[in-house]
């Protein structure tokens, strides 16, 4: 996507941070010539604020009323696109973020222009609020569930955005939840989300101003995470904005061709085999009407391939694998195999058979999973490096 020269805009969204915003602005101007302040309906800025920004060589856009941090960043993205900027580096106006870390972002953008760079705040200091530590852990957990990727600091507002990412994503949130939404949807769209280490300061006294509403903003984040999590479990693919190979499909009827396709899409033999194993193990367990959901949750959390896991799980469809589990469970409890198939054994004794299915699956699942892992891994290793053939 980066066929054009890099041109970076520093963006400072501000809402009632009149005591700190000029210090942040001046710190940014000392390091970079293009700085935009988006006043999101502030009531405490100096009367001559606009002239101060203009005389220093900066840019200012004002919202007539408070619309939210997400809305301010969308306004900045529109300005950046119109003025020909390729990237935005955003930081808060409350002195939490250090302008001196801007060169780190500029270096990261130069190295990987198509990536979304997030500053991972240093929480090793003694003055870090417990709420911030918990909030980061909470958001990082849900980001991994929703995308399968680890996040260094999903709540950090010190970021570098490629402008085309903000332009092409469908983003609906306008307040603090915007920063979670854009991170998840960018990852879904094939954008690489990377972290760099940054410092953090929590101002003392009246300089520390937070507009985070404990009830309403947490309610919005909960609602957003619920929607994103549900969408992440859906098996259909996400729209990509980074050009990549088409997503391959896995078919149990054409396993060798499927493996070859995934190898061509830069999956390692180990990743393919582990994903297939997860599908078989979960498909063997008696998770009635919940196999697909369980597979999507597990593969999402452990960054396994959903398509491979869902494909191999079809090997466990009734009646063969459930029957093997019941036989194994029956043998464990009775020291003999079940040989009588009748209304009595399958109807009246259904609860017993279900218990044996559960018990037997604990044995059959790892055995089948191990066999599938070996077969897929050996096949993938054999084909690794072999050019992908065109299918007739």
Protein Blocks (a to p, Z undefined) as FASTA:
>chain_A
ZZbccddddddddehilklmmmmmmmmmmmocbdcdddehiakbcfklmmmmmmnopacd
ddfbdfbjklmmmmmmmmmmmnopabdcdddfkomacfklmmmmmmmmmmmmmbccdddd
dfkbfklcfklmmmmmmmmmmmmmmnopacfblmbcbdcddfklmmmpccfbfblmlmmm
mmmmmmmnopacddddddddddehjllccfbdfklmmmmmmmmmmmmmmmmmpmbdcddf
bdcdddddddfklmmlmmmmmmmnopafklmmmmmmmmmmmmmpccehilmmmmmmmmmm
nopafklmmmmmmmmgcfklmmmmmmmmmmmmnopacfbdcfklmmmmmmmmmmmmmmmm
mmmmmmmmmmmmmmmmmmmmmmgopacdddZZ
